[in-house]
Amino acid sequence: MRIHETVEALIPPELAWGAIGNPPLVPGNKMLTFIVSLREIGESATKPGTG
């Protein structure tokens, strides 16, 4: 993936699990879709030890 590139990630129902031990949250005839856009590359603000 390149900076400013957008991709679509499709997750089938059998992989779209809720909390541990719970059944899928997505109906069997649907897909869970994430639209992901890479804006920049750098260190995470949530890196351990940085707050």
N, C-alpha and C positions, 0 to 999 in steps of 0.2 A: 504494500500500500504506500502511496506517495502523499506528501503534504498536500492538502486541499482536495484530495481524491475522496469520493464518497462511494461506499459499497453497501450492498444490502445483504444482511445475514438472515437466512431463513432457518428456523428451528422447528423440526417436525414435532407433533404432539407427544410422541413417545419419549422425547428428550426434554420436554418442557416441564420439568418437575418442580413442585412447590417446596415447602420445607421438608426436611428429611423425613421419609416415611409417608408423605402425603402423595396422593395421585396427581397426575398431570393437571395443570391449570388451564390448558388449552383444549377445547373440544376436539374430538377425533377428526373432524372434517375441516379443521382450520390450521394455519401455520402462524407461529410467532415470528414477527419480522422486526429486525433492528436495522435502522438506517444509521450508518457510522460514517463520520467525516473526520479525517485526521487534520487537525488544525495546526499543531506544532509538535516538535519533539523536544523533550527536556526532562528534567528530573521531576519526580512527583512531589507535590506539596505534602503528601501523606507519608513520605518516606520515614521509616522508623527513626525516632530521635529528633525529628524536626517539628513536631507539634502536630 
